[in-house]
Amino acid sequence: MAFSIADKLRGLSLLLALVAVDVQAAQPAAAEKPSAAYPFTYENLLADAKRRAAGAYSPQHDRQPSGLDKLSPEQYRSIRFNSDAGIWRAEGLPFRLELLRAGYNLQSAVSVSTVENGVARDVVPTPAMFQMESTLPQQLGKVALPLSGFRVRTRINSSKIWDEFLVFQGASYYRAVAKNLLYGLSARGLAINTAEPSGEEFPVFTHFWIEKPAARANAIVIYALLESESATGAYRFTVQPGAETLTDVDLTLFPRAEMRVTGIAPLTSMFLFDETNRGHLDDYRPEVHDSDGLQIAAASGEQIFRPLANPIKLQVSTFTTQQPLGFGLVQRSRQQSDFQDFDAQYERRPSAWIEPKSDWGAGSVELVEIPSGRESNDNIVVFWRPAQPLPTAHAAHFAYRITWSAEPALPKSLGKTVATRSGASLDGKRRVFLLDFVGAGEKVDGLRLDLSASAGRVSNATLMSNVALHGLRASFEIDPRDADLIEMRLRIMRGDRPVTETWLYRWTSG
């Protein structure tokens, strides 16, 4: 299966429409005319991005082939890449590159080039690269369709099957999977003015250069030019698929104007409901989400877990004041019974963990949660926000690694939260919380709860064994009183030493 990403901007909502596409075998593609060759280096890309930033932003306006803009979403989905036209398919290399045509919500064309021994050639789309249903206008079978991105295949799960593990498509979005996982959350090249009243700005990757891999390569290298009203950027991605898929990102931004709200290493995902807000939506499934928590490894060594929310009103949360050791959106619900959805298979969605590889300076991890009533809306965004605006005409460099896996590891012997449940007390005046932890044993002797709330009154805090999970269960009640918002914090301690991560939760009235 392959998916494409479509961006719909409605107010502050972020929509990624995931479109399933079956790639089928076809007749061999017609030979292409080679494009002109030109030298390419990352240094040249950096210089080009800097040069472009010195001028005004000129968005690319692409002229679509006649009839393409009149197709329905279903007709767009019927246009499939001809797998026989895959780049490097016949060369016995460990990776294959396939192109993605412009789509219903992906009208802006991008350029894709391959690089070999420092020499680049632009990929020129041809009609033979795509298969079309006979019901489509005949003239479309005779023209070269514009490109919206690309995907990469390798034998990640089986020596006999070339699975898609990486896709770049739509604005600056990209996704990857590790072995035995399915596409879920996305990464982005850059976030600008996310959740700001002025509206979000969406930078776009306009040109990609992909290095031809060596015969025994275990990673693929991709370069990209990013452009927007506020900045240009030069990016290098080194992606190594496997049991964990690693993406090393090196980027330099060249601001055209002062960038006040900048999101570095942004991740975006979908959270509709789980055990904490199950009653808000009429749905047959127990849970629906691509990610269920924000995990942070603070510079102090504290491990933080914040369950995600689908709030009634947009909310922004800020964590840490120092560059963290790592942060990411995680999916901890891993049983099919957690979701009861054989089609979506949310239990197989990846987590993504960000580790800084350069000095990012002062700043904070920022989490944006957007109200949503549909699982097709990506309503969760997290990123690193520099404390100071990025000034005009000053290059800003960042480097980090994204690890796509089932779940990032915690330090040994530190328990983790596996369930957060909430409901009304019998008299309806208080909220009851039940938290399950595993990884810290199941004996409560010598343990205590470290529990606090920013408002309201906490009562009936207890800690007990959870024999079914071979873990621990913490429970408490909170009377909100007149509070509209309460920040809660809980961890299990042995003396002065934590034996679990720190659980954080934001309760809001209504």
N, C-alpha and C positions, 0 to 999 in steps of 0.2 A: 504494500500500500504506500501511496505517497500523498502528501498533504501540501496545500499552498496556503499562504497567509494573505488575507485581505484586510486593509485598514479602513475602517469607517470612523470618522471623527464626528461625534455628536456631543457638543459641549465638552465635558471632561471625560466622557466615556471612551474607552479604547475597545475596538472590536476587531478580533482576528477571526475571520471566517475560515474554518478548516474544511477543505474540500478534498474528499477522497478521490483518488485517480488511479485506476488500474492501468498499468503499463503493459501493453500486449505486444507480442512479436508482430513484425510486419515485413514487407518486401524490402530488400536492401536499398539503402538510400543512394540517391544519385551522387556522383562525385562532385565535390565542391571546388570552386576556383579559389586557390590560395590567396589570402589577403596580403597586403604589403607588409614586410617585416620592418621592425624598428627596435632600437635598443631600449631595454627597460631595467631599471634598478629601483630599489626602495628609496634611495637618495633622490632620484629623479622625481619620484612621486611626492616626496616631501617638498621638494622645490616647487613643483606644480601647485600643490595645495597652498603653499605660502603665497605664490604669485596670484592665485585666484582670490585669496582672502583680501588682497590689497584693492580689489575692485568690487563693484556692486554685485549682489547676487542676481543671477539671471536664470530663473527656473527653466528647465527644459520643456519645451512644448513639442510633443511628438504628433506627427500626422499619422493617424491610423489608416490602414488599408480600407478602401471603400467596402462597407458592409460589416466590418468587424464591430463597430460601435453599436450596431443594431441587434446583435445577438443577445439571446436570453442567457441567464446563468447556466441553464441546462445545456444549451448549445455550446457555450464556452467549455464546459466540462467534457464535452464529447471530443474536443480537440486534444489529442494525446501525442506526446513525444514518441517518435519512432525509435524504439530501443536499438535497432540496428545502426542508427546514426550516432550512437554514443561515442563521445570522444575518447580515444585510447582503447576502445573496445577490442580491436583486433591486434593490439600490441603486447598482450601478455603482461600488463602492468597491474599493480595491486589496487588501483582506483579507476573508476569510470566516471566521466563527467557527462551529465545530461542537462539539456536546456529547458527552460520553462517559458511558455509563451505568455504574452500579455493576456490578462483575464478580465472578468467582469468588473472587478474593483481594483484592478492593477493595470491601469491604462498607460502609466508612464514607462517608457522603454529604458532599459539599462544596456550598457555595453559589456560584453564578456570577451576576454582575450586569454590566450594561453601563452606561457613563457617557457622557452627552452634555451638553456645556456646563455641567459641574459638577453635573448631576442624574443620580442613579443609579436604575436599575430592576432588581430581581431577576428573573432569568430563571426562569419557572415551567415545569417540564417538563410535557409533555402526552403522552398515548399516541401521538399522530400523529407525534411526533418520532422514533420508532423503528420499524423494520421487524422483524417476528418470523416465524419459521417456523410453519407451520400445526400442527406437531407439539407446540408448546409449549402449556402450559395456557391455555385461552381467557381466563381472567380477567386474565392479564397484559397482554393487548391492550387492556384497558379501564382500566388504572391508570397513573398517572404514575410512571415509574421514577426512583429517586434517581440523582443525578449523582456521578461519581467524578473528573471533571476536564473538560478541553476541549482541542481542537486548533485550530490556525490554518492556513489555506491561503492561498496567493498564487501568482502565475504566476512562479515562481522559475526554472524550467528552460525553459519554452515559453510563448509568448503565448497559446496555445490550451488549456493544461492548468493546472488549479488544483491544485498539489501541496501536500501537507502539509509544513510546515517546522518546526513548533513544537508541542510537546505538554506539558501539565502534568497529571500523573496519578500518584497513589500517594504518600502521606506528603508529603515536600517535594521530590520528584523532578521534574525537567523535562529535556527534550532538545530539541535543535535540529540542523538540518543546513544546509549551504551548498549552492550549486549543484552538481549532478551527484553528490552524496553521499547516503548512506543513514544511517538512524539507527544509532547505536552506543553510545558511552559516554553517561553521564548526568551532569548537575549536580544539586546538592541545595541547598536553602535554608540548611541548617545541619546540622552533625554534632555530636553530644554523646556523650562517653564511648566513642568508637570504639576497639575493641580493649582496652577496660578489663575487668578480671576481674569487675567488678560488672555487666557487660552494657551494651549500647548503648541509648541512648534515642533514639527516632525522632520528632522534631517533625513536625507536620503542617500543611499549608496548609488552613485551614478555609473561607476565603471569598476569592474572586477578584473584582476589579472591572476590567473591560476598557474602555478608552476607545474610543469610536467614532472610526475614523480619518477624516481629511479625504479629499477626492476624489483629491488628489495626494500623499498621505502615503507616505513610504518606510519608515516604522517604525510599530510598534504599541506602545502603552503599557499595561502590566498592573500592577495593585496586588494585594497579597496580605497576608492576616493569618495569621501563624504562631503556633501554640500548642503547648506541651508542659509537662511537669511542672516543668521548670527555668526556662522563659522564655517570653515572648511576643515577637513581632517584627512590624514593619511594613516591607513590601518594595515597591519600585518597580522594574519591569523595562521597559527600552526596547529593543525588539528590531527590528533592521534586517536583513532577509534579503538575500542576494546571493551574489556569488562568494565572499565571506567573510560569514558571518552574525554580526553584532555584538549582544551582549547587555550593556547597561549596567545594573548592579545597584547600587541604593542601599538600604541596610537599617539599621535601628536595632533593637537588642535591648534588652529590659527583663528582666533576670534576676529570677526569683522566689526563687532561692537561689544561693549562690556556684557559679559554673560553672568547675570545675577543668580539665576537658579539653574545650575548645571547638574545633570545626573550622570555620573561615571559608573560604568559597569552595570547598566540597568537590566533588570529582569522583569518580565511581565507574565502574569498567569491568571487563572480563573479560579475563583472560589464562590460557589453558590450557597451551599449549606452543608452542615455536618450535625453532630449531636447537640451542639450548643444553640443552633437556630433552626432545627428541624421543623418546628411548628409554623414557621413563617411562610412556607411554600407548600403548595399541594402537589406532592410528587410521590410516586410509588417507591422511590429508592431511598435507602437510609442516608446516603451521602452523595454529593456531586461536587467534585473539585479536581483540578490538576495539581494543586498544591494545598497543603493544610496548615503550614506554619512558616514563620520566619525564624531562622536559626542564626545566632551570632556568636562568634568566639571573640570576646572583648580583649583589648590589649592587656588588661589586668589579669587575664586568665579565666575570668568568669564565663561560663557557658550559658547562653540565654536562649529560651524558646518562647516565641509569642504566637499562639494560635491565630490564624487569619479570621477575619470577620467580613460579612456582607452587610454593611451598616445601612441604616435608614438615610443618613446624611453622609456626604463625603467626609472622610477623616484622614488626617495626616499625623503620623507618629514619628518621633525622632529618638534615636538611640545612640549612645556613646558620644564622647567628645574627642576621642582619639582614634586614629586609624586602627581598625580591628585586625585581628589575625585572619579573620575570614567571616563571610556572611553569605546567606543564600536562602532561596525558597525551597522547601523540602516537602516531600510527600511521604508521610509516615503511615498512612492507612494502606496496608499491603495485602489484605485479604479480599478475595472476590466477594465474600459475604459483606464486606464493608460497603459495597456499592450496589450489588445485585444488578449489574449492567454488563451483559455479555458483549454488547457491541462496542461501547466506549472503552471498556477495560481500564478504568481510571487507576486501578491498582498497579498498572504497569507504566505509569507516567514517571518520568525521571525527576530527580532533584537536581538543582544546579548550585554549586558552591563556588564563591568568588574568593580568591586569595590574592591580595596585592603583592606585586613583585617589584614595586618601586616606592619611593616616598611620596605619598599622596598629600602630605601636609595635614593641617587641622581640618576637621569637618565632622560629618555625622552620617549614619545610616538612616535613610528616610524611607518610610513605608506609606504608600498611598492606597487607601481602600475605597473603592467607588461603588455606590449602590448599584445592584444589577438584579434583574429578574429573569435572565436567560443565561444558559450555560455556554452560548456562543460568544458571550462578551468576556474579554480579558479585562477584569476589573481590579487587578492587583498589580502594583508597580513597586519595586524597591531599587534603590541605587545609593551610591555614595555621593553626598553633596558637599563640595568644598566650602569651608567656612567663609572664604572671601570670594567675591566675584572674580571671574577670569577677565583680566584687562585686555583692552583692544591692542592688537599688534604685538602681543607677547605669546610666544608659543608655549603650550602646556602639554607636558608629556606624562603619560600614564601607562603602566604595564600591569597585567594581572593574568591569572589563570582561572578558567572555568572548568570545574570537574562535573561532568554529567554522569550521574550514577543513581542507584536506587536510593541511597541516603548517605550523607557525609558522616564520618565516624566521630564519636565523642571520645574523650580521654578514657582510658580503661578504668573500670570500677565506678564510673559516674553514671548514675541512673538517668533515664530519659523519660519524657512524657509520652505516653502512647494513647491517651484518651483524655479529653476534657468534656465533661457533661454538666449541663446546667438546667435548672428548672425552678418552678415556684415552690415555696414551702406550703405545707398543708393549709395554713391560714391565708396564703397569698400575699403576705406582707414582706417576705424576705426572699432572697435568691439562694438556692442551694447549689453548691459546686462539688463535684466529685472528680478527682484527678487520679489517674493510674500511672504508675512508674514501674519500669523494669530496668534491670541492670544494677540495682543496688541491694539485691537480696530481698528476702521476704520477712525477716525478723525485725521487729520494731524495738527490741530492747536497746536502750542507749541512744535512741533516735528522738529527735524533736522537730516540730514544725517551726520554720522561720517564716511568718506570715504577716503581711501588712497591707493596708488599703489607704488610699489618699483621702477618702471620705467615707461616710457611713459608719456602721458599727458591725464588727465581725464577732461571731459567736459560734459555739459548738464546734470548734476546730478539733478534729480527731485524726489519728494515724493508725492504720490497721494493716494486717497482712492481706494480700490478695493471692490466695493459694492458687486460684485458677490460672493466674499469669505468672506465678512464682515471683511476684513483685509486691509493691506497696500501694495502698490507696489512702489518699488524703482527702478529707472532706471538711467543709465549713459552710456557714450561712452568713449572709451579709444583708443588713437592713440599710437600704440606700438613704432613708430619711428624705431630705430635700435635695440630694445630689442629683445632677443630671449626668455626671460622668465620674467614674471611679476607676483609678488605676490600681490594680492588685498585683501582688508579688508574693511568690511562695517558693520555698526550697526546703529540702529535708537535710537536717544537720546531724552530725555526730560530734558533740562538743562544739568547737569552732570551725570544724571542717565540713564543707558541703559534700553530701553523698549523691546528690542529684543536681541536674542543671537547674537554673532559675527559671521558673514559669512566670510569665507576665501575661496580664489580661486587661483589656479595657472594656468596662461595662458602661453602656449608655442607656438612658431611660427610653422607654418606648420600644 
